[in-house]
């Protein structure tokens, strides 16, 4: 019998299905009664599930990273679908096909990797190109780069999402340099490649999407700087040439400042034109991707508006594909 995907669920639906527990928290309500709060995932998306009036012991068997068979009912609450659970039992992972539960990019990975290589090998700066070539020759690193998501809930949160995001940013960076030719194209494209590389260690994405202990404690910006420093040392040993110190500072600055502001986790504000360009392009692709995916996956029937999206703090208008119908 075919799986019923999260994307297909509607308000009032009864559910008896298997999902992956992407996140799990035990919380207390205003009356100090405990309830289980879980994010349940399949390849089509994530739905929040809640089980009321539980104890630590009664839900100890439900943990993040497990597959669980849940029973419950879909409920629309403040414009968002959630699943009110009446039961949940772990399922043996050996009986599960992980591909049913982890979303993947719809783009062709080989083509994305080819475009990534093309962008990096166009770099004219010898130190920067040598650094990137050193990465391209590392099969284990590039295999992880091709598989990693760019996040676990927001934009590009699927296998191959990081690569898709980075290649899009490289395409955009080349276009922006045509308009602003004083930007250092080599530095900007290199910065795009390195800006989120720390997510290879910040995120766990083999059987579920979650943060690693290192990711929780340090974060991908600092991890990225560590990885860059390690790779610079390796490149210097292989090439016998010292990597320019000022260039390494500028490249590290791109990593540390690309979130754009302190409130969003940047240890440094953008202080070079390339750093500002990277921040703006990164934000552009992340936000547009989140908007377009929210519209395409919205379960709100034929309505011209999506459900309210807490992450974006708004509804989105779904432009009809055939505008002539709106003019009749």
C-alpha positions as protocol buffer text, in pm:
chain_id: "A"
residue {
  index: 1
  type: UNK
  ca { x: 0 y: 0 z: 0 }
}
residue {
  index: 2
  type: UNK
  ca { x: 140 y: 340 z: -103 }
}
residue {
  index: 3
  type: UNK
  ca { x: 263 y: 575 z: 165 }
}
residue {
  index: 4
  type: UNK
  ca { x: 54 y: 878 z: 246 }
}
residue {
  index: 5
  type: UNK
  ca { x: 288 y: 1174 z: 225 }
}
residue {
  index: 6
  type: UNK
  ca { x: 291 y: 1468 z: 464 }
}
residue {
  index: 7
  type: UNK
  ca { x: 234 y: 1700 z: 169 }
}
residue {
  index: 8
  type: UNK
  ca { x: -99 y: 1524 z: 106 }
}
residue {
  index: 9
  type: UNK
  ca { x: -236 y: 1560 z: 460 }
}
residue {
  index: 10
  type: UNK
  ca { x: -536 y: 1785 z: 522 }
}
residue {
  index: 11
  type: UNK
  ca { x: -716 y: 1922 z: 826 }
}
residue {
  index: 12
  type: UNK
  ca { x: -922 y: 1649 z: 993 }
}
residue {
  index: 13
  type: UNK
  ca { x: -737 y: 1355 z: 836 }
}
residue {
  index: 14
  type: UNK
  ca { x: -683 y: 1045 z: 1051 }
}
residue {
  index: 15
  type: UNK
  ca { x: -325 y: 921 z: 1028 }
}
residue {
  index: 16
  type: UNK
  ca { x: -170 y: 578 z: 1081 }
}
residue {
  index: 17
  type: UNK
  ca { x: 169 y: 601 z: 914 }
}
residue {
  index: 18
  type: UNK
  ca { x: 545 y: 574 z: 963 }
}
residue {
  index: 19
  type: UNK
  ca { x: 764 y: 885 z: 983 }
}
residue {
  index: 20
  type: UNK
  ca { x: 1118 y: 981 z: 1078 }
}
residue {
  index: 21
  type: UNK
  ca { x: 1156 y: 1174 z: 1402 }
}
residue {
  index: 22
  type: UNK
  ca { x: 1361 y: 1476 z: 1290 }
}
residue {
  index: 23
  type: UNK
  ca { x: 1347 y: 1654 z: 1626 }
}
residue {
  index: 24
  type: UNK
  ca { x: 1213 y: 1562 z: 1968 }
}
residue {
  index: 25
  type: UNK
  ca { x: 1151 y: 1772 z: 2278 }
}
residue {
  index: 26
  type: UNK
  ca { x: 968 y: 1718 z: 2603 }
}
residue {
  index: 27
  type: UNK
  ca { x: 794 y: 2038 z: 2711 }
}
residue {
  index: 28
  type: UNK
  ca { x: 565 y: 2162 z: 2986 }
}
residue {
  index: 29
  type: UNK
  ca { x: 245 y: 2360 z: 2928 }
}
residue {
  index: 30
  type: UNK
  ca { x: 117 y: 2645 z: 3144 }
}
residue {
  index: 31
  type: UNK
  ca { x: -17 y: 2397 z: 3396 }
}
residue {
  index: 32
  type: UNK
  ca { x: 322 y: 2222 z: 3420 }
}
residue {
  index: 33
  type: UNK
  ca { x: 183 y: 1912 z: 3245 }
}
residue {
  index: 34
  type: UNK
  ca { x: 436 y: 1749 z: 3011 }
}
residue {
  index: 35
  type: UNK
  ca { x: 375 y: 1700 z: 2642 }
}
residue {
  index: 36
  type: UNK
  ca { x: 585 y: 1553 z: 2362 }
}
residue {
  index: 37
  type: UNK
  ca { x: 675 y: 1785 z: 2075 }
}
residue {
  index: 38
  type: UNK
  ca { x: 819 y: 1615 z: 1765 }
}
residue {
  index: 39
  type: UNK
  ca { x: 897 y: 1712 z: 1408 }
}
residue {
  index: 40
  type: UNK
  ca { x: 801 y: 1422 z: 1184 }
}
residue {
  index: 41
  type: UNK
  ca { x: 955 y: 1394 z: 838 }
}
residue {
  index: 42
  type: UNK
  ca { x: 912 y: 1210 z: 513 }
}
residue {
  index: 43
  type: UNK
  ca { x: 1054 y: 1294 z: 170 }
}
residue {
  index: 44
  type: UNK
  ca { x: 775 y: 1545 z: 103 }
}
residue {
  index: 45
  type: UNK
  ca { x: 820 y: 1761 z: 410 }
}
residue {
  index: 46
  type: UNK
  ca { x: 785 y: 1799 z: 787 }
}
residue {
  index: 47
  type: UNK
  ca { x: 484 y: 1818 z: 1017 }
}
residue {
  index: 48
  type: UNK
  ca { x: 487 y: 1900 z: 1386 }
}
residue {
  index: 49
  type: UNK
  ca { x: 334 y: 1637 z: 1613 }
}
residue {
  index: 50
  type: UNK
  ca { x: 221 y: 1671 z: 1973 }
}
residue {
  index: 51
  type: UNK
  ca { x: 122 y: 1414 z: 2232 }
}
residue {
  index: 52
  type: UNK
  ca { x: -47 y: 1557 z: 2539 }
}
residue {
  index: 53
  type: UNK
  ca { x: -23 y: 1452 z: 2904 }
}
residue {
  index: 54
  type: UNK
  ca { x: 282 y: 1231 z: 2890 }
}
residue {
  index: 55
  type: UNK
  ca { x: 557 y: 1141 z: 3134 }
}
residue {
  index: 56
  type: UNK
  ca { x: 929 y: 1108 z: 3066 }
}
residue {
  index: 57
  type: UNK
  ca { x: 900 y: 732 z: 3100 }
}
residue {
  index: 58
  type: UNK
  ca { x: 600 y: 693 z: 2871 }
}
residue {
  index: 59
  type: UNK
  ca { x: 778 y: 856 z: 2574 }
}
residue {
  index: 60
  type: UNK
  ca { x: 1138 y: 757 z: 2645 }
}
residue {
  index: 61
  type: UNK
  ca { x: 1118 y: 513 z: 2353 }
}
residue {
  index: 62
  type: UNK
  ca { x: 1061 y: 798 z: 2104 }
}
residue {
  index: 63
  type: UNK
  ca { x: 1390 y: 965 z: 2013 }
}
residue {
  index: 64
  type: UNK
  ca { x: 1525 y: 1182 z: 1731 }
}
residue {
  index: 65
  type: UNK
  ca { x: 1660 y: 979 z: 1440 }
}
residue {
  index: 66
  type: UNK
  ca { x: 1414 y: 694 z: 1493 }
}
residue {
  index: 67
  type: UNK
  ca { x: 1142 y: 575 z: 1261 }
}
residue {
  index: 68
  type: UNK
  ca { x: 807 y: 562 z: 1436 }
}
residue {
  index: 69
  type: UNK
  ca { x: 460 y: 443 z: 1344 }
}
residue {
  index: 70
  type: UNK
  ca { x: 222 y: 709 z: 1467 }
}
residue {
  index: 71
  type: UNK
  ca { x: -153 y: 732 z: 1506 }
}
residue {
  index: 72
  type: UNK
  ca { x: -331 y: 1062 z: 1533 }
}
residue {
  index: 73
  type: UNK
  ca { x: -538 y: 1332 z: 1368 }
}
residue {
  index: 74
  type: UNK
  ca { x: -437 y: 1632 z: 1161 }
}
residue {
  index: 75
  type: UNK
  ca { x: -546 y: 1964 z: 1308 }
}
residue {
  index: 76
  type: UNK
  ca { x: -524 y: 2317 z: 1173 }
}
residue {
  index: 77
  type: UNK
  ca { x: -394 y: 2545 z: 1448 }
}
residue {
  index: 78
  type: UNK
  ca { x: -324 y: 2914 z: 1386 }
}
residue {
  index: 79
  type: UNK
  ca { x: -302 y: 2849 z: 1014 }
}
residue {
  index: 80
  type: UNK
  ca { x: -52 y: 2561 z: 1045 }
}
residue {
  index: 81
  type: UNK
  ca { x: -122 y: 2189 z: 1015 }
}
residue {
  index: 82
  type: UNK
  ca { x: -10 y: 1977 z: 1310 }
}
residue {
  index: 83
  type: UNK
  ca { x: -60 y: 1617 z: 1408 }
}
residue {
  index: 84
  type: UNK
  ca { x: -217 y: 1538 z: 1746 }
}
residue {
  index: 85
  type: UNK
  ca { x: -75 y: 1199 z: 1840 }
}
residue {
  index: 86
  type: UNK
  ca { x: -260 y: 926 z: 2023 }
}
residue {
  index: 87
  type: UNK
  ca { x: 16 y: 668 z: 1986 }
}
residue {
  index: 88
  type: UNK
  ca { x: 370 y: 617 z: 1856 }
}
residue {
  index: 89
  type: UNK
  ca { x: 585 y: 305 z: 1836 }
}
residue {
  index: 90
  type: UNK
  ca { x: 943 y: 269 z: 1705 }
}
residue {
  index: 91
  type: UNK
  ca { x: 995 y: 77 z: 1381 }
}
residue {
  index: 92
  type: UNK
  ca { x: 1300 y: -136 z: 1300 }
}
residue {
  index: 93
  type: UNK
  ca { x: 1517 y: 76 z: 1070 }
}
residue {
  index: 94
  type: UNK
  ca { x: 1617 y: -238 z: 878 }
}
residue {
  index: 95
  type: UNK
  ca { x: 1263 y: -259 z: 741 }
}
residue {
  index: 96
  type: UNK
  ca { x: 1269 y: 102 z: 617 }
}
residue {
  index: 97
  type: UNK
  ca { x: 1387 y: 257 z: 291 }
}
residue {
  index: 98
  type: UNK
  ca { x: 1562 y: 580 z: 404 }
}
residue {
  index: 99
  type: UNK
  ca { x: 1487 y: 743 z: 67 }
}
residue {
  index: 100
  type: UNK
  ca { x: 1119 y: 757 z: 168 }
}
residue {
  index: 101
  type: UNK
  ca { x: 1208 y: 994 z: 450 }
}
residue {
  index: 102
  type: UNK
  ca { x: 1493 y: 1217 z: 332 }
}
residue {
  index: 103
  type: UNK
  ca { x: 1416 y: 1476 z: 62 }
}
residue {
  index: 104
  type: UNK
  ca { x: 1657 y: 1517 z: -227 }
}
residue {
  index: 105
  type: UNK
  ca { x: 1722 y: 1786 z: -483 }
}
residue {
  index: 106
  type: UNK
  ca { x: 1534 y: 1747 z: -809 }
}
residue {
  index: 107
  type: UNK
  ca { x: 1836 y: 1885 z: -993 }
}
residue {
  index: 108
  type: UNK
  ca { x: 2097 y: 1661 z: -1156 }
}
residue {
  index: 109
  type: UNK
  ca { x: 2388 y: 1624 z: -910 }
}
residue {
  index: 110
  type: UNK
  ca { x: 2643 y: 1544 z: -1180 }
}
residue {
  index: 111
  type: UNK
  ca { x: 2548 y: 1856 z: -1375 }
}
residue {
  index: 112
  type: UNK
  ca { x: 2568 y: 2067 z: -1060 }
}
residue {
  index: 113
  type: UNK
  ca { x: 2914 y: 1928 z: -981 }
}
residue {
  index: 114
  type: UNK
  ca { x: 3024 y: 2002 z: -1336 }
}
residue {
  index: 115
  type: UNK
  ca { x: 2907 y: 2364 z: -1305 }
}
residue {
  index: 116
  type: UNK
  ca { x: 3081 y: 2394 z: -966 }
}
residue {
  index: 117
  type: UNK
  ca { x: 3409 y: 2273 z: -1117 }
}
residue {
  index: 118
  type: UNK
  ca { x: 3371 y: 2509 z: -1412 }
}
residue {
  index: 119
  type: UNK
  ca { x: 3326 y: 2810 z: -1183 }
}
residue {
  index: 120
  type: UNK
  ca { x: 3621 y: 2716 z: -962 }
}
residue {
  index: 121
  type: UNK
  ca { x: 3857 y: 2641 z: -1249 }
}
residue {
  index: 122
  type: UNK
  ca { x: 3781 y: 2983 z: -1403 }
}
residue {
  index: 123
  type: UNK
  ca { x: 3947 y: 3146 z: -1101 }
}
residue {
  index: 124
  type: UNK
  ca { x: 4257 y: 3330 z: -1224 }
}
residue {
  index: 125
  type: UNK
  ca { x: 4423 y: 3393 z: -886 }
}
residue {
  index: 126
  type: UNK
  ca { x: 4682 y: 3115 z: -855 }
}
residue {
  index: 127
  type: UNK
  ca { x: 4659 y: 3081 z: -472 }
}
residue {
  index: 128
  type: UNK
  ca { x: 4278 y: 3072 z: -474 }
}
residue {
  index: 129
  type: UNK
  ca { x: 4255 y: 2832 z: -768 }
}
residue {
  index: 130
  type: UNK
  ca { x: 4518 y: 2601 z: -617 }
}
residue {
  index: 131
  type: UNK
  ca { x: 4324 y: 2600 z: -290 }
}
residue {
  index: 132
  type: UNK
  ca { x: 4002 y: 2509 z: -470 }
}
residue {
  index: 133
  type: UNK
  ca { x: 4174 y: 2245 z: -684 }
}
residue {
  index: 134
  type: UNK
  ca { x: 4305 y: 2085 z: -366 }
}
residue {
  index: 135
  type: UNK
  ca { x: 3943 y: 2052 z: -252 }
}
residue {
  index: 136
  type: UNK
  ca { x: 3822 y: 1917 z: -585 }
}
residue {
  index: 137
  type: UNK
  ca { x: 4084 y: 1641 z: -567 }
}
residue {
  index: 138
  type: UNK
  ca { x: 3956 y: 1533 z: -224 }
}
residue {
  index: 139
  type: UNK
  ca { x: 3692 y: 1274 z: -322 }
}
residue {
  index: 140
  type: UNK
  ca { x: 3562 y: 1227 z: 32 }
}
residue {
  index: 141
  type: UNK
  ca { x: 3514 y: 1602 z: 81 }
}
residue {
  index: 142
  type: UNK
  ca { x: 3338 y: 1648 z: -253 }
}
residue {
  index: 143
  type: UNK
  ca { x: 3113 y: 1347 z: -194 }
}
residue {
  index: 144
  type: UNK
  ca { x: 2996 y: 1511 z: 129 }
}
residue {
  index: 145
  type: UNK
  ca { x: 2963 y: 1848 z: -47 }
}
residue {
  index: 146
  type: UNK
  ca { x: 2735 y: 1689 z: -307 }
}
residue {
  index: 147
  type: UNK
  ca { x: 2514 y: 1518 z: -50 }
}
residue {
  index: 148
  type: UNK
  ca { x: 2478 y: 1774 z: 230 }
}
residue {
  index: 149
  type: UNK
  ca { x: 2165 y: 1982 z: 281 }
}
residue {
  index: 150
  type: UNK
  ca { x: 2199 y: 2358 z: 327 }
}
residue {
  index: 151
  type: UNK
  ca { x: 1981 y: 2337 z: 639 }
}
residue {
  index: 152
  type: UNK
  ca { x: 1749 y: 2108 z: 830 }
}
residue {
  index: 153
  type: UNK
  ca { x: 1424 y: 2307 z: 813 }
}
residue {
  index: 154
  type: UNK
  ca { x: 1457 y: 2622 z: 607 }
}
residue {
  index: 155
  type: UNK
  ca { x: 1603 y: 2672 z: 260 }
}
residue {
  index: 156
  type: UNK
  ca { x: 1748 y: 2386 z: 55 }
}
residue {
  index: 157
  type: UNK
  ca { x: 1678 y: 2139 z: 338 }
}
residue {
  index: 158
  type: UNK
  ca { x: 1734 y: 1824 z: 137 }
}
residue {
  index: 159
  type: UNK
  ca { x: 2017 y: 1605 z: 9 }
}
residue {
  index: 160
  type: UNK
  ca { x: 2211 y: 1802 z: -251 }
}
residue {
  index: 161
  type: UNK
  ca { x: 2069 y: 2128 z: -119 }
}
residue {
  index: 162
  type: UNK
  ca { x: 2407 y: 2279 z: -29 }
}
residue {
  index: 163
  type: UNK
  ca { x: 2552 y: 2209 z: -374 }
}
residue {
  index: 164
  type: UNK
  ca { x: 2240 y: 2348 z: -544 }
}
residue {
  index: 165
  type: UNK
  ca { x: 2256 y: 2663 z: -328 }
}
residue {
  index: 166
  type: UNK
  ca { x: 2628 y: 2716 z: -390 }
}
residue {
  index: 167
  type: UNK
  ca { x: 2608 y: 2670 z: -768 }
}
residue {
  index: 168
  type: UNK
  ca { x: 2317 y: 2917 z: -785 }
}
residue {
  index: 169
  type: UNK
  ca { x: 2523 y: 3169 z: -585 }
}
residue {
  index: 170
  type: UNK
  ca { x: 2820 y: 3121 z: -818 }
}
residue {
  index: 171
  type: UNK
  ca { x: 2595 y: 3189 z: -1118 }
}
residue {
  index: 172
  type: UNK
  ca { x: 2464 y: 3501 z: -946 }
}
residue {
  index: 173
  type: UNK
  ca { x: 2813 y: 3613 z: -843 }
}
residue {
  index: 174
  type: UNK
  ca { x: 2936 y: 3603 z: -1203 }
}
residue {
  index: 175
  type: UNK
  ca { x: 2637 y: 3815 z: -1312 }
}
residue {
  index: 176
  type: UNK
  ca { x: 2688 y: 4068 z: -1032 }
}
residue {
  index: 177
  type: UNK
  ca { x: 3056 y: 4113 z: -1125 }
}
residue {
  index: 178
  type: UNK
  ca { x: 2946 y: 4206 z: -1478 }
}
residue {
  index: 179
  type: UNK
  ca { x: 2746 y: 4494 z: -1329 }
}
residue {
  index: 180
  type: UNK
  ca { x: 3003 y: 4581 z: -1059 }
}
residue {
  index: 181
  type: UNK
  ca { x: 3337 y: 4506 z: -1231 }
}
residue {
  index: 182
  type: UNK
  ca { x: 3546 y: 4643 z: -945 }
}
residue {
  index: 183
  type: UNK
  ca { x: 3441 y: 4345 z: -732 }
}
residue {
  index: 184
  type: UNK
  ca { x: 3710 y: 4077 z: -705 }
}
residue {
  index: 185
  type: UNK
  ca { x: 3541 y: 3793 z: -894 }
}
residue {
  index: 186
  type: UNK
  ca { x: 3798 y: 3533 z: -787 }
}
residue {
  index: 187
  type: UNK
  ca { x: 3756 y: 3617 z: -419 }
}
residue {
  index: 188
  type: UNK
  ca { x: 3375 y: 3630 z: -440 }
}
residue {
  index: 189
  type: UNK
  ca { x: 3340 y: 3294 z: -617 }
}
residue {
  index: 190
  type: UNK
  ca { x: 3590 y: 3138 z: -375 }
}
residue {
  index: 191
  type: UNK
  ca { x: 3393 y: 3284 z: -86 }
}
residue {
  index: 192
  type: UNK
  ca { x: 3074 y: 3128 z: -222 }
}
residue {
  index: 193
  type: UNK
  ca { x: 3242 y: 2787 z: -225 }
}
residue {
  index: 194
  type: UNK
  ca { x: 3371 y: 2824 z: 132 }
}
residue {
  index: 195
  type: UNK
  ca { x: 3092 y: 3019 z: 302 }
}
residue {
  index: 196
  type: UNK
  ca { x: 2881 y: 2718 z: 413 }
}
residue {
  index: 197
  type: UNK
  ca { x: 3141 y: 2442 z: 400 }
}
residue {
  index: 198
  type: UNK
  ca { x: 3124 y: 2415 z: 780 }
}
residue {
  index: 199
  type: UNK
  ca { x: 2779 y: 2258 z: 737 }
}
residue {
  index: 200
  type: UNK
  ca { x: 2952 y: 1937 z: 630 }
}
residue {
  index: 201
  type: UNK
  ca { x: 3040 y: 1898 z: 999 }
}
residue {
  index: 202
  type: UNK
  ca { x: 2766 y: 2108 z: 1157 }
}
residue {
  index: 203
  type: UNK
  ca { x: 2488 y: 1886 z: 1022 }
}
residue {
  index: 204
  type: UNK
  ca { x: 2417 y: 1515 z: 1036 }
}
residue {
  index: 205
  type: UNK
  ca { x: 2238 y: 1402 z: 721 }
}
residue {
  index: 206
  type: UNK
  ca { x: 2292 y: 1028 z: 668 }
}
residue {
  index: 207
  type: UNK
  ca { x: 1973 y: 884 z: 820 }
}
residue {
  index: 208
  type: UNK
  ca { x: 1813 y: 1207 z: 942 }
}
residue {
  index: 209
  type: UNK
  ca { x: 1874 y: 1581 z: 934 }
}
residue {
  index: 210
  type: UNK
  ca { x: 1997 y: 1711 z: 1269 }
}
residue {
  index: 211
  type: UNK
  ca { x: 2276 y: 1912 z: 1428 }
}
residue {
  index: 212
  type: UNK
  ca { x: 2592 y: 1734 z: 1538 }
}
residue {
  index: 213
  type: UNK
  ca { x: 2732 y: 1802 z: 1884 }
}
residue {
  index: 214
  type: UNK
  ca { x: 3014 y: 2000 z: 1720 }
}
residue {
  index: 215
  type: UNK
  ca { x: 2759 y: 2194 z: 1517 }
}
residue {
  index: 216
  type: UNK
  ca { x: 2555 y: 2283 z: 1825 }
}
residue {
  index: 217
  type: UNK
  ca { x: 2859 y: 2394 z: 2023 }
}
residue {
  index: 218
  type: UNK
  ca { x: 3056 y: 2578 z: 1755 }
}
residue {
  index: 219
  type: UNK
  ca { x: 2842 y: 2646 z: 1448 }
}
residue {
  index: 220
  type: UNK
  ca { x: 2923 y: 2627 z: 1079 }
}
residue {
  index: 221
  type: UNK
  ca { x: 3087 y: 2971 z: 1052 }
}
residue {
  index: 222
  type: UNK
  ca { x: 3364 y: 2888 z: 1297 }
}
residue {
  index: 223
  type: UNK
  ca { x: 3389 y: 2530 z: 1169 }
}
residue {
  index: 224
  type: UNK
  ca { x: 3425 y: 2669 z: 816 }
}
residue {
  index: 225
  type: UNK
  ca { x: 3718 y: 2889 z: 920 }
}
residue {
  index: 226
  type: UNK
  ca { x: 3884 y: 2586 z: 1082 }
}
residue {
  index: 227
  type: UNK
  ca { x: 3837 y: 2381 z: 765 }
}
residue {
  index: 228
  type: UNK
  ca { x: 3975 y: 2663 z: 552 }
}
residue {
  index: 229
  type: UNK
  ca { x: 4282 y: 2699 z: 775 }
}
residue {
  index: 230
  type: UNK
  ca { x: 4346 y: 2325 z: 758 }
}
residue {
  index: 231
  type: UNK
  ca { x: 4313 y: 2323 z: 379 }
}
residue {
  index: 232
  type: UNK
  ca { x: 4543 y: 2625 z: 341 }
}
residue {
  index: 233
  type: UNK
  ca { x: 4813 y: 2441 z: 538 }
}
residue {
  index: 234
  type: UNK
  ca { x: 4769 y: 2130 z: 321 }
}
residue {
  index: 235
  type: UNK
  ca { x: 4783 y: 2339 z: 3 }
}
residue {
  index: 236
  type: UNK
  ca { x: 5104 y: 2509 z: 119 }
}
residue {
  index: 237
  type: UNK
  ca { x: 5265 y: 2169 z: 185 }
}
residue {
  index: 238
  type: UNK
  ca { x: 5160 y: 2034 z: -156 }
}
residue {
  index: 239
  type: UNK
  ca { x: 5253 y: 2343 z: -357 }
}
residue {
  index: 240
  type: UNK
  ca { x: 5557 y: 2451 z: -159 }
}
residue {
  index: 241
  type: UNK
  ca { x: 5422 y: 2806 z: -179 }
}
residue {
  index: 242
  type: UNK
  ca { x: 5305 y: 3018 z: 113 }
}
residue {
  index: 243
  type: UNK
  ca { x: 4940 y: 3124 z: 85 }
}
residue {
  index: 244
  type: UNK
  ca { x: 4914 y: 3506 z: 99 }
}
residue {
  index: 245
  type: UNK
  ca { x: 4824 y: 3601 z: 456 }
}
residue {
  index: 246
  type: UNK
  ca { x: 4608 y: 3902 z: 365 }
}
residue {
  index: 247
  type: UNK
  ca { x: 4414 y: 3689 z: 115 }
}
residue {
  index: 248
  type: UNK
  ca { x: 4344 y: 3428 z: 382 }
}
residue {
  index: 249
  type: UNK
  ca { x: 4209 y: 3703 z: 611 }
}
residue {
  index: 250
  type: UNK
  ca { x: 3974 y: 3828 z: 340 }
}
residue {
  index: 251
  type: UNK
  ca { x: 3852 y: 3475 z: 264 }
}
residue {
  index: 252
  type: UNK
  ca { x: 3793 y: 3399 z: 632 }
}
residue {
  index: 253
  type: UNK
  ca { x: 3611 y: 3731 z: 665 }
}
residue {
  index: 254
  type: UNK
  ca { x: 3369 y: 3619 z: 393 }
}
residue {
  index: 255
  type: UNK
  ca { x: 3282 y: 3310 z: 596 }
}
residue {
  index: 256
  type: UNK
  ca { x: 3247 y: 3493 z: 927 }
}
residue {
  index: 257
  type: UNK
  ca { x: 3039 y: 3783 z: 796 }
}
residue {
  index: 258
  type: UNK
  ca { x: 2804 y: 3622 z: 544 }
}
residue {
  index: 259
  type: UNK
  ca { x: 2505 y: 3615 z: 782 }
}
residue {
  index: 260
  type: UNK
  ca { x: 2522 y: 3993 z: 765 }
}
residue {
  index: 261
  type: UNK
  ca { x: 2447 y: 4103 z: 1121 }
}
residue {
  index: 262
  type: UNK
  ca { x: 2519 y: 4010 z: 1480 }
}
residue {
  index: 263
  type: UNK
  ca { x: 2156 y: 3919 z: 1547 }
}
residue {
  index: 264
  type: UNK
  ca { x: 2176 y: 3647 z: 1282 }
}
residue {
  index: 265
  type: UNK
  ca { x: 2496 y: 3497 z: 1418 }
}
residue {
  index: 266
  type: UNK
  ca { x: 2770 y: 3677 z: 1226 }
}
residue {
  index: 267
  type: UNK
  ca { x: 3079 y: 3728 z: 1445 }
}
residue {
  index: 268
  type: UNK
  ca { x: 3172 y: 4011 z: 1207 }
}
residue {
  index: 269
  type: UNK
  ca { x: 2972 y: 4252 z: 992 }
}
residue {
  index: 270
  type: UNK
  ca { x: 3060 y: 4259 z: 620 }
}
residue {
  index: 271
  type: UNK
  ca { x: 3353 y: 4501 z: 583 }
}
residue {
  index: 272
  type: UNK
  ca { x: 3454 y: 4448 z: 220 }
}
residue {
  index: 273
  type: UNK
  ca { x: 3250 y: 4488 z: -100 }
}
residue {
  index: 274
  type: UNK
  ca { x: 3285 y: 4114 z: -167 }
}
residue {
  index: 275
  type: UNK
  ca { x: 3161 y: 4030 z: 183 }
}
residue {
  index: 276
  type: UNK
  ca { x: 2854 y: 4251 z: 139 }
}
residue {
  index: 277
  type: UNK
  ca { x: 2787 y: 4101 z: -204 }
}
residue {
  index: 278
  type: UNK
  ca { x: 2811 y: 3748 z: -65 }
}
residue {
  index: 279
  type: UNK
  ca { x: 2576 y: 3829 z: 222 }
}
residue {
  index: 280
  type: UNK
  ca { x: 2315 y: 3985 z: -6 }
}
residue {
  index: 281
  type: UNK
  ca { x: 2332 y: 3706 z: -264 }
}
residue {
  index: 282
  type: UNK
  ca { x: 2315 y: 3439 z: 5 }
}
residue {
  index: 283
  type: UNK
  ca { x: 2011 y: 3604 z: 159 }
}
residue {
  index: 284
  type: UNK
  ca { x: 1848 y: 3651 z: -183 }
}
residue {
  index: 285
  type: UNK
  ca { x: 1878 y: 3284 z: -279 }
}
residue {
  index: 286
  type: UNK
  ca { x: 1775 y: 3156 z: 65 }
}
residue {
  index: 287
  type: UNK
  ca { x: 1465 y: 3378 z: 86 }
}
residue {
  index: 288
  type: UNK
  ca { x: 1349 y: 3329 z: -272 }
}
residue {
  index: 289
  type: UNK
  ca { x: 1397 y: 2954 z: -244 }
}
residue {
  index: 290
  type: UNK
  ca { x: 1195 y: 2946 z: 79 }
}
residue {
  index: 291
  type: UNK
  ca { x: 917 y: 3156 z: -79 }
}
residue {
  index: 292
  type: UNK
  ca { x: 894 y: 2946 z: -394 }
}
residue {
  index: 293
  type: UNK
  ca { x: 908 y: 2614 z: -209 }
}
residue {
  index: 294
  type: UNK
  ca { x: 640 y: 2728 z: 38 }
}
residue {
  index: 295
  type: UNK
  ca { x: 412 y: 2819 z: -251 }
}
residue {
  index: 296
  type: UNK
  ca { x: 474 y: 2499 z: -448 }
}
residue {
  index: 297
  type: UNK
  ca { x: 422 y: 2276 z: -143 }
}
residue {
  index: 298
  type: UNK
  ca { x: 131 y: 2464 z: 13 }
}
residue {
  index: 299
  type: UNK
  ca { x: -153 y: 2224 z: 100 }
}
residue {
  index: 300
  type: UNK
  ca { x: -413 y: 2501 z: 105 }
}
residue {
  index: 301
  type: UNK
  ca { x: -609 y: 2373 z: -195 }
}
residue {
  index: 302
  type: UNK
  ca { x: -713 y: 2617 z: -465 }
}
residue {
  index: 303
  type: UNK
  ca { x: -677 y: 2926 z: -246 }
}
residue {
  index: 304
  type: UNK
  ca { x: -472 y: 3212 z: -388 }
}
residue {
  index: 305
  type: UNK
  ca { x: -299 y: 3235 z: -49 }
}
residue {
  index: 306
  type: UNK
  ca { x: -79 y: 2992 z: 140 }
}
residue {
  index: 307
  type: UNK
  ca { x: -138 y: 2904 z: 501 }
}
residue {
  index: 308
  type: UNK
  ca { x: 27 y: 3139 z: 750 }
}
residue {
  index: 309
  type: UNK
  ca { x: 400 y: 3063 z: 762 }
}
residue {
  index: 310
  type: UNK
  ca { x: 545 y: 3123 z: 1111 }
}
residue {
  index: 311
  type: UNK
  ca { x: 904 y: 3124 z: 986 }
}
residue {
  index: 312
  type: UNK
  ca { x: 823 y: 3403 z: 740 }
}
residue {
  index: 313
  type: UNK
  ca { x: 562 y: 3569 z: 964 }
}
residue {
  index: 314
  type: UNK
  ca { x: 319 y: 3603 z: 674 }
}
residue {
  index: 315
  type: UNK
  ca { x: 101 y: 3433 z: 416 }
}
residue {
  index: 316
  type: UNK
  ca { x: 221 y: 3425 z: 55 }
}
residue {
  index: 317
  type: UNK
  ca { x: 16 y: 3510 z: -251 }
}
residue {
  index: 318
  type: UNK
  ca { x: 16 y: 3226 z: -503 }
}
residue {
  index: 319
  type: UNK
  ca { x: 6 y: 3394 z: -844 }
}
residue {
  index: 320
  type: UNK
  ca { x: -218 y: 3189 z: -1077 }
}
residue {
  index: 321
  type: UNK
  ca { x: -15 y: 3030 z: -1357 }
}
residue {
  index: 322
  type: UNK
  ca { x: -273 y: 3134 z: -1616 }
}
residue {
  index: 323
  type: UNK
  ca { x: -311 y: 3509 z: -1563 }
}
residue {
  index: 324
  type: UNK
  ca { x: -570 y: 3535 z: -1840 }
}
residue {
  index: 325
  type: UNK
  ca { x: -820 y: 3361 z: -1616 }
}
residue {
  index: 326
  type: UNK
  ca { x: -787 y: 3643 z: -1363 }
}
residue {
  index: 327
  type: UNK
  ca { x: -864 y: 3900 z: -1630 }
}
residue {
  index: 328
  type: UNK
  ca { x: -1188 y: 3737 z: -1745 }
}
